[in-house]
Amino acid sequence: MKVGLSTYSLESVIVDGQMDVLEAIEWIAANGGDHVEIVPFGFDLVDNDELIEDICKKTKEVGIDISNYAVLANLIQYDEEEYENEIKRIKMHVDIANKLGVKLMRHDVSAFRRKAEENTINNFEKDFPIMVKACRTIADYAATYGITTTVENHGFYVNGSDRICRLVEQVDRSNFKVTLDVGNFMCVDEDSLVGIKKLLPYTVMVHLKDFYLRYPSKHPGDGRWFITNHGNMIRGAIVGQGEIDIWQALKMIKDYGYDGYISVEFEGMEDSRLGSKIGMDNALRIFKEV
């Protein structure tokens, strides 16, 4: 088991120019991370082989792995030309993953921002054939590189353990698995421990995230709160300081025999370096405790 950090966790300081992605990799290694997950927010790897090479060199220099490459996508396109263009775009990112030397790549299936009323199970079933076709096409392409593609329980639509299980089983490709996000179940009001138990058999990558939870009857005021599918409010927390029982979550993951990468994600209101450092420290400490 290797604990590391997603570059997404340091997005705020990358975007505002306090550090670039190479400096972020140095920071992760210096603060106890065993790997870096590359998420291109605040930098771009498209047609940028020089930066890809620099990332690979930097990780070797500081002695950490590149665990995963994760990109946004919206494969649910009803226009044939738009569908083919999106497939082509994600295949291009598979090429980038190969250049990075990773064997895992997460791509989204649907857009992250959707109207709540669109996230119904009926719409999911209507869109399901498009999802399956697209994920098969990308997984088959990635297989030529020996890359496993993954779906994450992410956002408000292709989320929830039952929907993710159904998709993975229907795609039915040995190199199409799950990036298990411990926290994201809360976006769709599912108990994280229940979701973890259901998805562990399909899991090849873990995101460790924590959230605060508040109900509408006790509005917490301003802050980076967002609304779940059923009207509750959640906000990013430092791992181990929010509502999720991180001890039990890591115990379940450990007891199942998972021995891969655990990527800490921080999206709280604290300084991103502070939140990321404490989160990685907590992950390592708690994993040993359980």
N, C-alpha and C positions, 0 to 999 in steps of 0.2 A: 504494500500500500504506500503510495506516494502522495503527500499533500503539497499542493501548489496553489497558484492564483491565476485567475482569468485576467487578461489585460483589461477586460470590461470593468473590473473593479477599480482600476486606476483611470477610467475614462475622463473624469473631471480634470485631472492634472495633465493628461495627454492633450485633451482638446484645448485647454487654455495655455498650452505651451510651456508648462513647468517642467515637463519631461517628455522625451519622445519614446517610441516603443522600445528602442535599444536601451535607453536609460531605465525604462520600466523593467526590462528583463534583468538588468543589473540589480535593481532594487529588490526584486522578488528573490533572487539568489542570496543577496546580502541579508535578507530578513527571514530566512529559513525555508523558503520554497524549494521543493525538489523538482518542480516542473512549471512551465508556463503554458497556459491555454491561449491561443491567438484568436482574438475577436477583433476584426478590423473596424473599430470605432475610433475616430481621431487620426487614422492613417489608412492608406489604401494600398493594397497589394496587386491590384489589377494593372497589368502592363508595367509592373515594377519589380522586375527580376533582381535588380540591384538591392532593393530593400529586403527581398526574400532571402537573398544570399547573406546579407548582413545579419539578419535575424538568426539564421542557421549558425553563422560564425560566432555570434555573441553567445548563444546558448552553450555552444561547445566551450567557449572561453570561460564562462562562469560555472560550467559543470552541471547544468540542469537540462531536462528533457523538454521537447515540445510535445505536449500530450495530445492536443486536439486542435482542430481548426473549426470555428463555428461562424456561420453566416445567416443573415436574414433571408427569407424567401417567401414568396406567395405563389404556390403552385396551383392554387384554385383559380384558374383562368378559364372563362367560358368561350372566349374568342380563340380560335385555333392558332392564329398567328401570335397572339400574346402568350398563349400557352407554350408554343415552341420556342419563343424568345426567352421565356423564363427558364425552360429546361436547358437551353443553350448557355444561359448565364450561369446556372448552377454547375453545369459540367465544367465551365471555365474555372470555377472555384475548386472543383475536384482536381483540376490540373495544378492549381496553386497548392492545394494540400499535398499533392505528390511532390512538388518542388520543395515544400517545407520538410518533407520526410516523415510526415505523420501517417499513421494507419487508422486514425479515427477522424471523422468529419461530421459535424452536426449541421443540418440545414433545416430551417423551418418548413412547415407545410402550408400554413396560412399566414396572412398578415396579422401582425400583433394587435394593431388598433382596429377593432371592429365594433359596431354598435352592439350593445348588450342583447338586444332583441334578435340579433342575427345568429347568436351562438347556440341555438337550440339543437336538440338531438335530431329533430326532423331535418333541419338544414344539414347537419353532419351526415346523415344517411344519404341525402340527395347529392352531396359533394363527395361522398366516399369513393365512388368509382374513379373520379379524377385524381384523388389523393393516391390511391393504390397504384394506378397507372404511372403517375409521375414518380413516385418513390421507387417503383420497380425499375423504371428507365434509368434513374440516377444511380441506383445501387448496382445495376448491371454495368454501367459505365465505370463506376468506381472499382468494381471487381477486377478490371483489367490492370489496375495498379496495386491490387491487394489491399484496398482501402475498405473499411467498414463504415457505411453511412448510418447516421442515427437520427431518430426523431426525439425531441425533448418534450416533456410535458410543460409547454410554454404558452404564455398568453391566456386567452379566455375561450378559445374554440377547440383547437387540437390539444386538449389538456384533460386531465382527469384519467385515472388509471384504466377504466374500462375502455375509453375511446382509444387510448394508446395501445393497449393490449390487442384490441380488435384490428387496428391498423397494422401492427407488426405481424400478427398472425396471417392476415390476408395478403400482405405484400409477399410473405413467404420466401424471403431470400436469406441465405445464411449470413450475408454481410449487411443485413439491415437490422439494427438493434436499437437500444434505448440509451439516451443520456438522461439519467434519473436526476431530476432537480428536487431536492428534499423540500424546498420551500414553496415551489410554484403551485402545488396542489391547493394552497390557500386562495389562489386567484379564482378558483372555481368552487371554493368552500368545501373541499374534501379534506378529511383528516390526513395529515401528512404520513402518519405511521401506517395507516391503512393503505395509502397509495404506494408507499415504499414496499410493503410486503407483496403487493400485486405485481409490481414492475421489476423487482429484483431478478427474477429468472431471465429477463431479457436485457439486463443492464450490462453495458461495457464501459460506461463513463459516469461519474457522479459529480453533480454540482451541489455544494454545501452552502445553503443560504438560510437566512432567518428573517422573520417578519414580526412586527407588532400587529396586533389585531384589536380593532375597536368596533363597537356596534353603533348603529345610527342613533340609538337612544342616548348615547353618551358621546356626542361629537367632540373630537379632540382639538378642534381648531385648525389653524393653518399649519401647513407642512406638506411634505411629499407623500400625502395619502392618495391612494387610488381605490376605486370602487370595484369590489368583486362582482361576480356574476349575479349574486343574490343580495347585493346592496350593502355589504359590510365594507369596512375600511381597513386596508393594510398598508404598512410602510416598512421599508427595508430596515433591518436591524443588524448589528454586529453579531456574527455567528456565536451562539451560546448566550445571548442576552435578550432574545425575543421570546415569542410564545411557543416556538417549536421545542419539543423535548429532544434536543440534539444528542443527549446521552443515549436515549433509547434508540434514536434513529441510527446512530453510529454502531450501537450494539447489534442491531438487526443486520446492518450491512456487514459488520465483522463476522457475526455468527453464520451468516449465509455463506461466507467464504470468499467474498469479493476481495480481491487483492490488486486492484488496478489504481488508476489515478482518481484522486479526490481534489476537485478544483473549487477553492473557496471563491464565492461571489459576494461582493459587498456593494450595496446600493442605498446605503442609509444617508442620513443628513450630516454625520460626523465627517471630519477630514478623511478622504479616501485612503490615505496611507495609514492613518491611525486605525481605521476600521478594518483594513485589510490585514495589518500586522496582528492585531488582537485576534481577528478571526482565524488566521492560520495557527497562531499559538494555541488558541482554544481547541481547534480541530485536533492538533497533535496531542495535546494534553488529555482531552476527553477520550480519544481513540485508545490511548494507553490505559485510561481508568476503567474502561468498559471491557 
